[in-house]
């Protein structure tokens, strides 16, 4: 997937030689996510591996503006309170 939402390629990999190469073009700043899954046996649990790459990450721009900042109101939580209410 490119930038988390655009599938670039999909399909089977031929691992008969023991390995395979996946390549995708990257002509602009972006991120790529690779997910490979395998079901070696029909009754086996699927195996999934993921990998990611960023191309020119310092120039990737956000898709939407950041959320507005807010200041907490009320007293701080006591040391005995849970972290997440």
PDB file of N, CA, C and O in Angstrom:
ATOM      1  N   UNK A   1       0.830  -1.181   0.000  1.00  0.00           N
ATOM      2  CA  UNK A   1       0.000   0.000   0.000  1.00  0.00           C
ATOM      3  C   UNK A   1       0.869   1.237   0.000  1.00  0.00           C
ATOM      4  O   UNK A   1       1.919   1.285   0.640  1.00  0.00           O
ATOM      5  N   UNK A   2       0.422   2.208  -0.711  1.00  0.00           N
ATOM      6  CA  UNK A   2       1.144   3.475  -0.751  1.00  0.00           C
ATOM      7  C   UNK A   2       0.391   4.478   0.108  1.00  0.00           C
ATOM      8  O   UNK A   2      -0.818   4.656  -0.043  1.00  0.00           O
ATOM      9  N   UNK A   3       1.115   5.132   1.010  1.00  0.00           N
ATOM     10  CA  UNK A   3       0.564   6.139   1.906  1.00  0.00           C
ATOM     11  C   UNK A   3      -0.633   5.635   2.706  1.00  0.00           C
ATOM     12  O   UNK A   3      -1.506   6.420   3.077  1.00  0.00           O
ATOM     13  N   UNK A   4      -0.680   4.345   2.969  1.00  0.00           N
ATOM     14  CA  UNK A   4      -1.692   3.776   3.835  1.00  0.00           C
ATOM     15  C   UNK A   4      -3.045   3.541   3.223  1.00  0.00           C
ATOM     16  O   UNK A   4      -3.921   2.990   3.890  1.00  0.00           O
ATOM     17  N   UNK A   5      -3.262   3.938   1.965  1.00  0.00           N
ATOM     18  CA  UNK A   5      -4.610   3.748   1.436  1.00  0.00           C
ATOM     19  C   UNK A   5      -4.692   3.376  -0.039  1.00  0.00           C
ATOM     20  O   UNK A   5      -5.792   3.130  -0.534  1.00  0.00           O
ATOM     21  N   UNK A   6      -3.600   3.324  -0.746  1.00  0.00           N
ATOM     22  CA  UNK A   6      -3.647   3.035  -2.177  1.00  0.00           C
ATOM     23  C   UNK A   6      -2.891   1.739  -2.466  1.00  0.00           C
ATOM     24  O   UNK A   6      -1.661   1.729  -2.426  1.00  0.00           O
ATOM     25  N   UNK A   7      -3.603   0.640  -2.757  1.00  0.00           N
ATOM     26  CA  UNK A   7      -2.889  -0.595  -3.116  1.00  0.00           C
ATOM     27  C   UNK A   7      -2.087  -0.393  -4.393  1.00  0.00           C
ATOM     28  O   UNK A   7      -2.590   0.159  -5.371  1.00  0.00           O
ATOM     29  N   UNK A   8      -0.838  -0.845  -4.379  1.00  0.00           N
ATOM     30  CA  UNK A   8       0.041  -0.696  -5.539  1.00  0.00           C
ATOM     31  C   UNK A   8       0.073  -1.988  -6.340  1.00  0.00           C
ATOM     32  O   UNK A   8      -0.068  -1.973  -7.563  1.00  0.00           O
ATOM     33  N   UNK A   9       0.257  -3.100  -5.651  1.00  0.00           N
ATOM     34  CA  UNK A   9       0.306  -4.406  -6.307  1.00  0.00           C
ATOM     35  C   UNK A   9      -0.323  -5.433  -5.389  1.00  0.00           C
ATOM     36  O   UNK A   9      -0.379  -5.244  -4.174  1.00  0.00           O
ATOM     37  N   UNK A  10      -0.792  -6.508  -5.969  1.00  0.00           N
ATOM     38  CA  UNK A  10      -1.203  -7.666  -5.180  1.00  0.00           C
ATOM     39  C   UNK A  10      -1.109  -8.886  -6.080  1.00  0.00           C
ATOM     40  O   UNK A  10      -1.192  -8.776  -7.304  1.00  0.00           O
ATOM     41  N   UNK A  11      -0.938 -10.032  -5.476  1.00  0.00           N
ATOM     42  CA  UNK A  11      -0.858 -11.259  -6.243  1.00  0.00           C
ATOM     43  C   UNK A  11       0.080 -12.244  -5.591  1.00  0.00           C
ATOM     44  O   UNK A  11       0.743 -11.920  -4.606  1.00  0.00           O
ATOM     45  N   UNK A  12       0.140 -13.434  -6.126  1.00  0.00           N
ATOM     46  CA  UNK A  12       0.988 -14.479  -5.535  1.00  0.00           C
ATOM     47  C   UNK A  12       2.475 -14.230  -5.795  1.00  0.00           C
ATOM     48  O   UNK A  12       2.858 -13.613  -6.790  1.00  0.00           O
ATOM     49  N   UNK A  13       3.298 -14.729  -4.871  1.00  0.00           N
ATOM     50  CA  UNK A  13       4.757 -14.696  -5.022  1.00  0.00           C
ATOM     51  C   UNK A  13       5.237 -16.106  -5.293  1.00  0.00           C
ATOM     52  O   UNK A  13       4.750 -17.053  -4.675  1.00  0.00           O
ATOM     53  N   UNK A  14       6.174 -16.262  -6.197  1.00  0.00           N
ATOM     54  CA  UNK A  14       6.760 -17.565  -6.491  1.00  0.00           C
ATOM     55  C   UNK A  14       7.997 -17.743  -5.614  1.00  0.00           C
ATOM     56  O   UNK A  14       9.020 -17.094  -5.828  1.00  0.00           O
ATOM     57  N   UNK A  15       7.890 -18.620  -4.633  1.00  0.00           N
ATOM     58  CA  UNK A  15       9.006 -18.868  -3.712  1.00  0.00           C
ATOM     59  C   UNK A  15       9.703 -20.191  -3.990  1.00  0.00           C
ATOM     60  O   UNK A  15      10.391 -20.728  -3.122  1.00  0.00           O
ATOM     61  N   UNK A  16       9.528 -20.719  -5.198  1.00  0.00           N
ATOM     62  CA  UNK A  16      10.142 -22.005  -5.544  1.00  0.00           C
ATOM     63  C   UNK A  16      11.657 -21.955  -5.418  1.00  0.00           C
ATOM     64  O   UNK A  16      12.280 -22.960  -5.079  1.00  0.00           O
ATOM     65  N   UNK A  17      12.261 -20.795  -5.687  1.00  0.00           N
ATOM     66  CA  UNK A  17      13.718 -20.688  -5.594  1.00  0.00           C
ATOM     67  C   UNK A  17      14.177 -20.375  -4.165  1.00  0.00           C
ATOM     68  O   UNK A  17      15.378 -20.323  -3.899  1.00  0.00           O
ATOM     69  N   UNK A  18      13.231 -20.169  -3.251  1.00  0.00           N
ATOM     70  CA  UNK A  18      13.583 -19.886  -1.860  1.00  0.00           C
ATOM     71  C   UNK A  18      13.435 -18.427  -1.482  1.00  0.00           C
ATOM     72  O   UNK A  18      13.450 -18.101  -0.295  1.00  0.00           O
ATOM     73  N   UNK A  19      13.294 -17.534  -2.459  1.00  0.00           N
ATOM     74  CA  UNK A  19      13.109 -16.111  -2.147  1.00  0.00           C
ATOM     75  C   UNK A  19      12.380 -15.441  -3.302  1.00  0.00           C
ATOM     76  O   UNK A  19      12.237 -16.009  -4.385  1.00  0.00           O
ATOM     77  N   UNK A  20      11.925 -14.230  -3.050  1.00  0.00           N
ATOM     78  CA  UNK A  20      11.260 -13.442  -4.080  1.00  0.00           C
ATOM     79  C   UNK A  20      11.608 -11.978  -3.841  1.00  0.00           C
ATOM     80  O   UNK A  20      11.947 -11.586  -2.724  1.00  0.00           O
ATOM     81  N   UNK A  21      11.524 -11.187  -4.878  1.00  0.00           N
ATOM     82  CA  UNK A  21      11.796  -9.755  -4.788  1.00  0.00           C
ATOM     83  C   UNK A  21      10.530  -8.993  -5.130  1.00  0.00           C
ATOM     84  O   UNK A  21       9.853  -9.291  -6.113  1.00  0.00           O
ATOM     85  N   UNK A  22      10.223  -8.005  -4.302  1.00  0.00           N
ATOM     86  CA  UNK A  22       9.085  -7.123  -4.554  1.00  0.00           C
ATOM     87  C   UNK A  22       9.645  -5.721  -4.739  1.00  0.00           C
ATOM     88  O   UNK A  22      10.401  -5.241  -3.894  1.00  0.00           O
ATOM     89  N   UNK A  23       9.288  -5.064  -5.825  1.00  0.00           N
ATOM     90  CA  UNK A  23       9.745  -3.691  -6.034  1.00  0.00           C
ATOM     91  C   UNK A  23       8.577  -2.852  -6.519  1.00  0.00           C
ATOM     92  O   UNK A  23       7.720  -3.324  -7.266  1.00  0.00           O
ATOM     93  N   UNK A  24       8.556  -1.604  -6.083  1.00  0.00           N
ATOM     94  CA  UNK A  24       7.526  -0.659  -6.505  1.00  0.00           C
ATOM     95  C   UNK A  24       8.197   0.661  -6.846  1.00  0.00           C
ATOM     96  O   UNK A  24       9.203   1.019  -6.234  1.00  0.00           O
ATOM     97  N   UNK A  25       7.656   1.389  -7.814  1.00  0.00           N
ATOM     98  CA  UNK A  25       8.254   2.681  -8.153  1.00  0.00           C
ATOM     99  C   UNK A  25       7.970   3.715  -7.066  1.00  0.00           C
ATOM    100  O   UNK A  25       6.904   3.702  -6.450  1.00  0.00           O
ATOM    101  N   UNK A  26       8.916   4.597  -6.838  1.00  0.00           N
ATOM    102  CA  UNK A  26       8.736   5.677  -5.872  1.00  0.00           C
ATOM    103  C   UNK A  26       9.339   6.933  -6.485  1.00  0.00           C
ATOM    104  O   UNK A  26      10.552   7.141  -6.444  1.00  0.00           O
ATOM    105  N   UNK A  27       8.478   7.762  -7.049  1.00  0.00           N
ATOM    106  CA  UNK A  27       8.941   8.969  -7.731  1.00  0.00           C
ATOM    107  C   UNK A  27       8.676  10.236  -6.926  1.00  0.00           C
ATOM    108  O   UNK A  27       9.009  11.338  -7.362  1.00  0.00           O
ATOM    109  N   UNK A  28       8.072  10.074  -5.744  1.00  0.00           N
ATOM    110  CA  UNK A  28       7.775  11.220  -4.893  1.00  0.00           C
ATOM    111  C   UNK A  28       7.809  10.778  -3.435  1.00  0.00           C
ATOM    112  O   UNK A  28       7.772   9.577  -3.165  1.00  0.00           O
ATOM    113  N   UNK A  29       7.879  11.710  -2.489  1.00  0.00           N
ATOM    114  CA  UNK A  29       7.881  11.318  -1.070  1.00  0.00           C
ATOM    115  C   UNK A  29       6.613  10.522  -0.734  1.00  0.00           C
ATOM    116  O   UNK A  29       5.501  10.942  -1.055  1.00  0.00           O
ATOM    117  N   UNK A  30       6.796   9.388  -0.093  1.00  0.00           N
ATOM    118  CA  UNK A  30       5.650   8.545   0.252  1.00  0.00           C
ATOM    119  C   UNK A  30       6.091   7.464   1.233  1.00  0.00           C
ATOM    120  O   UNK A  30       7.270   7.346   1.568  1.00  0.00           O
ATOM    121  N   UNK A  31       5.124   6.686   1.679  1.00  0.00           N
ATOM    122  CA  UNK A  31       5.412   5.510   2.494  1.00  0.00           C
ATOM    123  C   UNK A  31       4.832   4.299   1.788  1.00  0.00           C
ATOM    124  O   UNK A  31       3.853   4.406   1.049  1.00  0.00           O
ATOM    125  N   UNK A  32       5.437   3.157   2.019  1.00  0.00           N
ATOM    126  CA  UNK A  32       4.939   1.895   1.467  1.00  0.00           C
ATOM    127  C   UNK A  32       4.834   0.879   2.592  1.00  0.00           C
ATOM    128  O   UNK A  32       5.690   0.818   3.475  1.00  0.00           O
ATOM    129  N   UNK A  33       3.777   0.088   2.550  1.00  0.00           N
ATOM    130  CA  UNK A  33       3.574  -0.999   3.493  1.00  0.00           C
ATOM    131  C   UNK A  33       3.455  -2.286   2.691  1.00  0.00           C
ATOM    132  O   UNK A  33       2.637  -2.388   1.777  1.00  0.00           O
ATOM    133  N   UNK A  34       4.274  -3.259   3.041  1.00  0.00           N
ATOM    134  CA  UNK A  34       4.234  -4.569   2.386  1.00  0.00           C
ATOM    135  C   UNK A  34       3.662  -5.569   3.365  1.00  0.00           C
ATOM    136  O   UNK A  34       4.121  -5.660   4.504  1.00  0.00           O
ATOM    137  N   UNK A  35       2.670  -6.315   2.936  1.00  0.00           N
ATOM    138  CA  UNK A  35       2.109  -7.389   3.752  1.00  0.00           C
ATOM    139  C   UNK A  35       2.152  -8.659   2.932  1.00  0.00           C
ATOM    140  O   UNK A  35       1.622  -8.711   1.822  1.00  0.00           O
ATOM    141  N   UNK A  36       2.783  -9.684   3.480  1.00  0.00           N
ATOM    142  CA  UNK A  36       2.881 -10.987   2.823  1.00  0.00           C
ATOM    143  C   UNK A  36       2.224 -11.997   3.740  1.00  0.00           C
ATOM    144  O   UNK A  36       2.542 -12.075   4.927  1.00  0.00           O
ATOM    145  N   UNK A  37       1.309 -12.770   3.185  1.00  0.00           N
ATOM    146  CA  UNK A  37       0.650 -13.804   3.982  1.00  0.00           C
ATOM    147  C   UNK A  37       0.797 -15.149   3.291  1.00  0.00           C
ATOM    148  O   UNK A  37       0.954 -15.240   2.074  1.00  0.00           O
ATOM    149  N   UNK A  38       0.740 -16.180   4.106  1.00  0.00           N
ATOM    150  CA  UNK A  38       0.914 -17.523   3.577  1.00  0.00           C
ATOM    151  C   UNK A  38      -0.033 -18.476   4.284  1.00  0.00           C
ATOM    152  O   UNK A  38      -0.216 -18.407   5.499  1.00  0.00           O
ATOM    153  N   UNK A  39      -0.618 -19.345   3.521  1.00  0.00           N
ATOM    154  CA  UNK A  39      -1.401 -20.448   4.069  1.00  0.00           C
ATOM    155  C   UNK A  39      -0.815 -21.716   3.464  1.00  0.00           C
ATOM    156  O   UNK A  39      -1.330 -22.248   2.481  1.00  0.00           O
ATOM    157  N   UNK A  40       0.262 -22.188   4.063  1.00  0.00           N
ATOM    158  CA  UNK A  40       0.995 -23.338   3.521  1.00  0.00           C
ATOM    159  C   UNK A  40       0.138 -24.601   3.489  1.00  0.00           C
ATOM    160  O   UNK A  40       0.217 -25.379   2.538  1.00  0.00           O
ATOM    161  N   UNK A  41      -0.666 -24.807   4.505  1.00  0.00           N
ATOM    162  CA  UNK A  41      -1.533 -25.979   4.548  1.00  0.00           C
ATOM    163  C   UNK A  41      -2.964 -25.500   4.758  1.00  0.00           C
ATOM    164  O   UNK A  41      -3.179 -24.509   5.456  1.00  0.00           O
ATOM    165  N   UNK A  42      -3.939 -26.173   4.174  1.00  0.00           N
ATOM    166  CA  UNK A  42      -5.332 -25.717   4.289  1.00  0.00           C
ATOM    167  C   UNK A  42      -5.816 -25.573   5.737  1.00  0.00           C
ATOM    168  O   UNK A  42      -6.613 -24.684   6.036  1.00  0.00           O
ATOM    169  N   UNK A  43      -5.346 -26.430   6.623  1.00  0.00           N
ATOM    170  CA  UNK A  43      -5.805 -26.362   8.015  1.00  0.00           C
ATOM    171  C   UNK A  43      -4.848 -25.570   8.917  1.00  0.00           C
ATOM    172  O   UNK A  43      -5.061 -25.492  10.127  1.00  0.00           O
ATOM    173  N   UNK A  44      -3.802 -24.989   8.336  1.00  0.00           N
ATOM    174  CA  UNK A  44      -2.819 -24.241   9.120  1.00  0.00           C
ATOM    175  C   UNK A  44      -3.283 -22.803   9.337  1.00  0.00           C
ATOM    176  O   UNK A  44      -4.039 -22.244   8.542  1.00  0.00           O
ATOM    177  N   UNK A  45      -2.812 -22.229  10.426  1.00  0.00           N
ATOM    178  CA  UNK A  45      -3.081 -20.822  10.709  1.00  0.00           C
ATOM    179  C   UNK A  45      -2.271 -19.975   9.718  1.00  0.00           C
ATOM    180  O   UNK A  45      -1.092 -20.254   9.496  1.00  0.00           O
ATOM    181  N   UNK A  46      -2.883 -18.948   9.123  1.00  0.00           N
ATOM    182  CA  UNK A  46      -2.128 -18.116   8.164  1.00  0.00           C
ATOM    183  C   UNK A  46      -0.963 -17.402   8.838  1.00  0.00           C
ATOM    184  O   UNK A  46      -1.076 -16.940   9.973  1.00  0.00           O
ATOM    185  N   UNK A  47       0.147 -17.319   8.132  1.00  0.00           N
ATOM    186  CA  UNK A  47       1.304 -16.565   8.600  1.00  0.00           C
ATOM    187  C   UNK A  47       1.302 -15.227   7.887  1.00  0.00           C
ATOM    188  O   UNK A  47       1.044 -15.162   6.685  1.00  0.00           O
ATOM    189  N   UNK A  48       1.592 -14.151   8.625  1.00  0.00           N
ATOM    190  CA  UNK A  48       1.597 -12.817   8.040  1.00  0.00           C
ATOM    191  C   UNK A  48       2.882 -12.108   8.448  1.00  0.00           C
ATOM    192  O   UNK A  48       3.277 -12.146   9.613  1.00  0.00           O
ATOM    193  N   UNK A  49       3.530 -11.465   7.488  1.00  0.00           N
ATOM    194  CA  UNK A  49       4.717 -10.646   7.753  1.00  0.00           C
ATOM    195  C   UNK A  49       4.470  -9.273   7.144  1.00  0.00           C
ATOM    196  O   UNK A  49       3.880  -9.160   6.069  1.00  0.00           O
ATOM    197  N   UNK A  50       4.921  -8.234   7.832  1.00  0.00           N
ATOM    198  CA  UNK A  50       4.758  -6.873   7.315  1.00  0.00           C
ATOM    199  C   UNK A  50       6.099  -6.154   7.334  1.00  0.00           C
ATOM    200  O   UNK A  50       6.964  -6.449   8.158  1.00  0.00           O
ATOM    201  N   UNK A  51       6.257  -5.218   6.425  1.00  0.00           N
ATOM    202  CA  UNK A  51       7.456  -4.385   6.366  1.00  0.00           C
ATOM    203  C   UNK A  51       7.044  -3.034   5.827  1.00  0.00           C
ATOM    204  O   UNK A  51       6.050  -2.921   5.110  1.00  0.00           O
ATOM    205  N   UNK A  52       7.797  -2.017   6.166  1.00  0.00           N
ATOM    206  CA  UNK A  52       7.472  -0.683   5.700  1.00  0.00           C
ATOM    207  C   UNK A  52       8.708   0.055   5.219  1.00  0.00           C
ATOM    208  O   UNK A  52       9.835  -0.280   5.586  1.00  0.00           O
ATOM    209  N   UNK A  53       8.478   1.059   4.397  1.00  0.00           N
ATOM    210  CA  UNK A  53       9.571   1.898   3.911  1.00  0.00           C
ATOM    211  C   UNK A  53       9.034   3.305   3.697  1.00  0.00           C
ATOM    212  O   UNK A  53       7.875   3.495   3.330  1.00  0.00           O
ATOM    213  N   UNK A  54       9.890   4.277   3.929  1.00  0.00           N
ATOM    214  CA  UNK A  54       9.540   5.677   3.666  1.00  0.00           C
ATOM    215  C   UNK A  54      10.512   6.223   2.631  1.00  0.00           C
ATOM    216  O   UNK A  54      11.724   6.043   2.749  1.00  0.00           O
ATOM    217  N   UNK A  55       9.976   6.887   1.624  1.00  0.00           N
ATOM    218  CA  UNK A  55      10.780   7.501   0.578  1.00  0.00           C
ATOM    219  C   UNK A  55      10.796   9.004   0.829  1.00  0.00           C
ATOM    220  O   UNK A  55       9.751   9.655   0.801  1.00  0.00           O
ATOM    221  N   UNK A  56      11.976   9.550   1.074  1.00  0.00           N
ATOM    222  CA  UNK A  56      12.149  10.973   1.352  1.00  0.00           C
ATOM    223  C   UNK A  56      11.200  11.435   2.459  1.00  0.00           C
ATOM    224  O   UNK A  56      10.408  12.354   2.251  1.00  0.00           O
ATOM    225  N   UNK A  57      11.276  10.798   3.646  1.00  0.00           N
ATOM    226  CA  UNK A  57      10.284  11.044   4.705  1.00  0.00           C
ATOM    227  C   UNK A  57      10.212  12.477   5.212  1.00  0.00           C
ATOM    228  O   UNK A  57       9.166  12.884   5.717  1.00  0.00           O
ATOM    229  N   UNK A  58      11.279  13.253   5.098  1.00  0.00           N
ATOM    230  CA  UNK A  58      11.217  14.623   5.598  1.00  0.00           C
ATOM    231  C   UNK A  58      10.354  15.526   4.710  1.00  0.00           C
ATOM    232  O   UNK A  58      10.053  16.661   5.082  1.00  0.00           O
ATOM    233  N   UNK A  59       9.959  15.023   3.543  1.00  0.00           N
ATOM    234  CA  UNK A  59       9.123  15.826   2.646  1.00  0.00           C
ATOM    235  C   UNK A  59       7.714  15.267   2.481  1.00  0.00           C
ATOM    236  O   UNK A  59       6.975  15.703   1.599  1.00  0.00           O
ATOM    237  N   UNK A  60       7.334  14.302   3.327  1.00  0.00           N
ATOM    238  CA  UNK A  60       5.968  13.775   3.278  1.00  0.00           C
ATOM    239  C   UNK A  60       5.060  14.791   3.966  1.00  0.00           C
ATOM    240  O   UNK A  60       5.328  15.219   5.088  1.00  0.00           O
ATOM    241  N   UNK A  61       3.994  15.167   3.285  1.00  0.00           N
ATOM    242  CA  UNK A  61       3.060  16.140   3.863  1.00  0.00           C
ATOM    243  C   UNK A  61       1.837  15.416   4.411  1.00  0.00           C
ATOM    244  O   UNK A  61       1.456  14.364   3.897  1.00  0.00           O
ATOM    245  N   UNK A  62       1.219  15.972   5.455  1.00  0.00           N
ATOM    246  CA  UNK A  62       0.028  15.316   6.023  1.00  0.00           C
ATOM    247  C   UNK A  62      -1.162  15.400   5.071  1.00  0.00           C
ATOM    248  O   UNK A  62      -1.271  16.326   4.266  1.00  0.00           O
ATOM    249  N   UNK A  63      -2.048  14.415   5.181  1.00  0.00           N
ATOM    250  CA  UNK A  63      -3.262  14.402   4.367  1.00  0.00           C
ATOM    251  C   UNK A  63      -4.327  15.327   4.935  1.00  0.00           C
ATOM    252  O   UNK A  63      -5.211  15.778   4.206  1.00  0.00           O
ATOM    253  N   UNK A  64      -4.249  15.613   6.232  1.00  0.00           N
ATOM    254  CA  UNK A  64      -5.231  16.484   6.869  1.00  0.00           C
ATOM    255  C   UNK A  64      -4.527  17.327   7.923  1.00  0.00           C
ATOM    256  O   UNK A  64      -3.438  16.973   8.375  1.00  0.00           O
ATOM    257  N   UNK A  65      -5.137  18.435   8.315  1.00  0.00           N
ATOM    258  CA  UNK A  65      -4.489  19.280   9.319  1.00  0.00           C
ATOM    259  C   UNK A  65      -4.462  18.602  10.682  1.00  0.00           C
ATOM    260  O   UNK A  65      -5.290  17.735  10.960  1.00  0.00           O
ATOM    261  N   UNK A  66      -3.520  18.990  11.530  1.00  0.00           N
ATOM    262  CA  UNK A  66      -3.474  18.396  12.867  1.00  0.00           C
ATOM    263  C   UNK A  66      -4.702  18.806  13.679  1.00  0.00           C
ATOM    264  O   UNK A  66      -5.305  19.843  13.403  1.00  0.00           O
ATOM    265  N   UNK A  67      -5.076  18.007  14.672  1.00  0.00           N
ATOM    266  CA  UNK A  67      -6.230  18.360  15.495  1.00  0.00           C
ATOM    267  C   UNK A  67      -5.932  19.617  16.310  1.00  0.00           C
ATOM    268  O   UNK A  67      -4.771  19.924  16.581  1.00  0.00           O
ATOM    269  N   UNK A  68      -6.979  20.341  16.699  1.00  0.00           N
ATOM    270  CA  UNK A  68      -6.739  21.546  17.504  1.00  0.00           C
ATOM    271  C   UNK A  68      -6.158  21.164  18.864  1.00  0.00           C
ATOM    272  O   UNK A  68      -6.458  20.105  19.415  1.00  0.00           O
ATOM    273  N   UNK A  69      -5.331  22.042  19.378  1.00  0.00           N
ATOM    274  CA  UNK A  69      -4.753  21.782  20.694  1.00  0.00           C
ATOM    275  C   UNK A  69      -5.759  22.193  21.759  1.00  0.00           C
ATOM    276  O   UNK A  69      -6.580  23.085  21.544  1.00  0.00           O
ATOM    277  N   UNK A  70      -5.688  21.546  22.883  1.00  0.00           N
ATOM    278  CA  UNK A  70      -6.573  21.894  23.990  1.00  0.00           C
ATOM    279  C   UNK A  70      -5.763  21.867  25.273  1.00  0.00           C
ATOM    280  O   UNK A  70      -4.724  21.213  25.360  1.00  0.00           O
ATOM    281  N   UNK A  71      -6.241  22.565  26.231  1.00  0.00           N
ATOM    282  CA  UNK A  71      -5.584  22.560  27.536  1.00  0.00           C
ATOM    283  C   UNK A  71      -6.438  21.755  28.485  1.00  0.00           C
ATOM    284  O   UNK A  71      -7.663  21.869  28.452  1.00  0.00           O
ATOM    285  N   UNK A  72      -5.824  20.936  29.338  1.00  0.00           N
ATOM    286  CA  UNK A  72      -6.618  20.135  30.266  1.00  0.00           C
ATOM    287  C   UNK A  72      -7.345  21.041  31.262  1.00  0.00           C
ATOM    288  O   UNK A  72      -6.825  22.079  31.670  1.00  0.00           O
ATOM    289  N   UNK A  73      -8.534  20.636  31.637  1.00  0.00           N
ATOM    290  CA  UNK A  73      -9.280  21.400  32.634  1.00  0.00           C
ATOM    291  C   UNK A  73      -9.440  20.548  33.883  1.00  0.00           C
ATOM    292  O   UNK A  73      -9.461  19.320  33.808  1.00  0.00           O
ATOM    293  N   UNK A  74      -9.550  21.193  35.007  1.00  0.00           N
ATOM    294  CA  UNK A  74      -9.721  20.480  36.261  1.00  0.00           C
ATOM    295  C   UNK A  74      -8.389  20.146  36.902  1.00  0.00           C
ATOM    296  O   UNK A  74      -7.330  20.391  36.326  1.00  0.00           O
ATOM    297  N   UNK A  75      -8.451  19.590  38.089  1.00  0.00           N
ATOM    298  CA  UNK A  75      -7.216  19.264  38.802  1.00  0.00           C
ATOM    299  C   UNK A  75      -6.522  18.066  38.170  1.00  0.00           C
ATOM    300  O   UNK A  75      -7.171  17.270  37.492  1.00  0.00           O
ATOM    301  N   UNK A  76      -5.221  17.922  38.379  1.00  0.00           N
ATOM    302  CA  UNK A  76      -4.525  16.751  37.837  1.00  0.00           C
ATOM    303  C   UNK A  76      -5.011  15.487  38.542  1.00  0.00           C
ATOM    304  O   UNK A  76      -5.476  15.562  39.679  1.00  0.00           O
ATOM    305  N   UNK A  77      -4.913  14.343  37.898  1.00  0.00           N
ATOM    306  CA  UNK A  77      -5.363  13.096  38.527  1.00  0.00           C
ATOM    307  C   UNK A  77      -4.504  12.764  39.740  1.00  0.00           C
ATOM    308  O   UNK A  77      -3.322  13.100  39.808  1.00  0.00           O
ATOM    309  N   UNK A  78      -5.137  12.096  40.688  1.00  0.00           N
ATOM    310  CA  UNK A  78      -4.370  11.701  41.883  1.00  0.00           C
ATOM    311  C   UNK A  78      -3.446  10.557  41.512  1.00  0.00           C
ATOM    312  O   UNK A  78      -3.701   9.858  40.531  1.00  0.00           O
ATOM    313  N   UNK A  79      -2.371  10.345  42.276  1.00  0.00           N
ATOM    314  CA  UNK A  79      -1.431   9.241  41.959  1.00  0.00           C
ATOM    315  C   UNK A  79      -2.080   7.870  42.022  1.00  0.00           C
ATOM    316  O   UNK A  79      -1.540   6.917  41.460  1.00  0.00           O
ATOM    317  N   UNK A  80      -3.213   7.740  42.682  1.00  0.00           N
ATOM    318  CA  UNK A  80      -3.862   6.425  42.802  1.00  0.00           C
ATOM    319  C   UNK A  80      -4.916   6.187  41.711  1.00  0.00           C
ATOM    320  O   UNK A  80      -5.507   5.108  41.660  1.00  0.00           O
ATOM    321  N   UNK A  81      -5.159   7.165  40.846  1.00  0.00           N
ATOM    322  CA  UNK A  81      -6.162   6.998  39.807  1.00  0.00           C
ATOM    323  C   UNK A  81      -5.562   6.233  38.634  1.00  0.00           C
ATOM    324  O   UNK A  81      -4.354   6.290  38.406  1.00  0.00           O
ATOM    325  N   UNK A  82      -6.405   5.516  37.886  1.00  0.00           N
ATOM    326  CA  UNK A  82      -5.877   4.792  36.723  1.00  0.00           C
ATOM    327  C   UNK A  82      -5.435   5.768  35.641  1.00  0.00           C
ATOM    328  O   UNK A  82      -5.917   6.899  35.578  1.00  0.00           O
ATOM    329  N   UNK A  83      -4.520   5.323  34.796  1.00  0.00           N
ATOM    330  CA  UNK A  83      -4.006   6.169  33.717  1.00  0.00           C
ATOM    331  C   UNK A  83      -5.114   6.513  32.723  1.00  0.00           C
ATOM    332  O   UNK A  83      -5.216   7.656  32.277  1.00  0.00           O
ATOM    333  N   UNK A  84      -5.921   5.555  32.385  1.00  0.00           N
ATOM    334  CA  UNK A  84      -7.016   5.776  31.428  1.00  0.00           C
ATOM    335  C   UNK A  84      -8.345   5.536  32.145  1.00  0.00           C
ATOM    336  O   UNK A  84      -8.580   4.438  32.650  1.00  0.00           O
ATOM    337  N   UNK A  85      -9.200   6.529  32.195  1.00  0.00           N
ATOM    338  CA  UNK A  85     -10.485   6.347  32.874  1.00  0.00           C
ATOM    339  C   UNK A  85     -11.379   5.393  32.114  1.00  0.00           C
ATOM    340  O   UNK A  85     -12.501   5.124  32.542  1.00  0.00           O
TER     341      UNK A  85
END
